[in-house]
C-alpha cells in the first residue's frame, strides 16, 4: 500500500467486549486495533476516536480494557513519537467537558494531554453527550469503519456509515459487548458473508475472501489482517473505486444473454441503456449495460445489469454469470434468449418460461444412450407465480418487430431440457431416449440453462439469497426424422425457392431458426422486461426512506 493511499481519509475503529471475554482473545483484539491504527497512519490516513472512561477487567493491564478507544489513542501517540507530527493527518477526538474532568481515568490523562495538542478536539455539550450524538459526530468526520465485536452501538454505526456510502469491516472475535446489548459485529459478520456488497460496494469480492479467512483461522490470520483490512479500505475509497462504486452498487437483477441477437433485443426493450466503462478492478469484458427500470408498484427503479456471453453451451455462460454475481451481487438472475420448442402446443415466436431445467446430457452409453434424470434444477417459485399473472397484452405490446409470418405469441410454462447440442432431429439416437425418459413432459430445449442453474444452486449453498428464472422464445421446432424421399423433395423446393446452395438447403432447421431468431429473442425479452414492470415480487433494494 502506498504511503498516501489513505490521504485525506479518516477511519473509526469501534467495538467493545464483555467482562466474561476470554483474556487471550481480548489481548489479541487490542493488538489488532493497535496494528490497524498504525497501518492507517502509515497509509496517510487519520482516525476519529472517543475519549471517556475506560472499564477494565484488570486495572493494571491495558490489554483487558473493554473498549478500544484508548488503545487507538495510545497507538496514535506511539506513531507521533516515532514519526513526528509534521506530515501526519490530525486525528479527531470526540469528548465532553464532563468526560474530560470526571471520566477520563487518571492513568490516561498524560496521554490525553499529549495527543490532544496534535488533534482536532470536538467537545460536545454535556446535555448532547449521548451515544447517538457521539456516533453521529464520529460518522460525520470519517469515511470508513472497522468494528471489533460490540453490541447495538456498532450496529448503529454500521447503518449510519452505509447510508453515507462508506465501507464497513466487521470483525467478530467472540468477545461479546460491554452492555450485553445485541449481537453487534457477530450479526454483521454473518450478514457480510452472505451480502458482502452491503459492506464494501466496489471491492466486495476481495472483502468476502478476507472475511472468510479471518473467521476460519482468526489466530493466524489476525497477524496479516491490519495491513489487508487497511489496504482494502484504501482501494474501496480510491478514485477508481469511488468512480465505479456509483455503477457497481448491488443490482436487483442480472439478465444474461448468449447470442448477439438476444443481447441486442433485450437491450432495445430495456431502452438501450449505456454500456458501462470498465475499471482496473472490474474490466467490462462482458458488455455490461446498466438499466434503470421503473415499476408503478414501487417507489424506486430496479437496477438491471444486462450481460453478453457471446459463446453458446453451458460452460462459457456459467463463468460469465458467476463473474456477474461476484461484481453485482444481484437478488435475481434471468436467462433470456431463444430455444427449440418440443411441446405440440408451441409455435414459432411463443415464449417458454422454465418451471424446471433438466440437464439431459448426463447418462450412460452402452449399446444406446441411457439418460439419467438426477440433475434437474427448480426455478424460483416466486418469480414463476409472478410470471403466471403478468398480462399477455402488455408484454405483446413491447414487441417492436414483425414476425416472419403472422403469429400471436403466447407464454407456456414447463420443463426445459438443457444440453450442449443443437437438436434438429428428435429421433436421433442421442436424443430420442431423452424424450422417452421424460414421457412428453419437456416443453423446450436449449443449451445454457443447466449450467447457470448449477451456478445459482452453488451460490445458494454458500448462503447467497439469489433466485433464477429462464425465459426463452421459440425460434425452431425440431421435427422427427423425415423419410429420404420426402426430404429430397423438400430440398429441391428450397433450392428453387431460395436459390441457396445444396448445403444450405439441406440444413432446413438452421434456415428456419435463423429466420425466427430475432423475433423469438424480442418476444422473450419483452416477456422478461414486462415481468419486471408489472409483477416483480420483490421491491428494489434501494428504496427511499419513509
Buried (B, 14 or more C-beta within 10 A) or exposed (E): BEEEBBEEBBBBBBBBBBEEBBEEBBBBBBBBBBBBBBBBBBBBBBBBBBBBEBBBBEEEEBBBBBBBBBBBBBBBBBBBEEEEBEEBBBBBBBBBEBBBEEBBBEEBEEBBEBBBEBBBBBBBEEEEBEEEBBBBBBBEBBBBBBBBBBBBBBBBBBEBBBEEEBBBBBBBBBBBBBBEEBBBBBBBBBBBBBBBBBBBBBBBBBBBEBBBBBBEEBEEBBEEBBBBBBBBBBBBBBEEBEEBBEBBBBBBBBBBBBBEBBBBBBBBBBEEBEEBEBBEBBEBEBBBBBBEBEBEEEEBBBBBBBBBBBEBBBEBBBBBBBBBBBBBBBBBBBBBBBBBBBBEEBBBBBBBBBBBBBBBBEBEEEEEBEBEEEBBBEBBEBBBEBBEEBEBEBBBEBBEEEBBEEBEBBBBBBBBBBBBEBBBBBEBEBBBBBBEBBEEBBBBBBBBBBBBBBBBBEBEEEEBEBBBBBBBBBBBBBEEEBEEEEEEEBBEEBBEEEEBEEEBBBBBBBBBBBBBBBBBBBBBBBBBBBBBBBBBBBBBBEEEEE
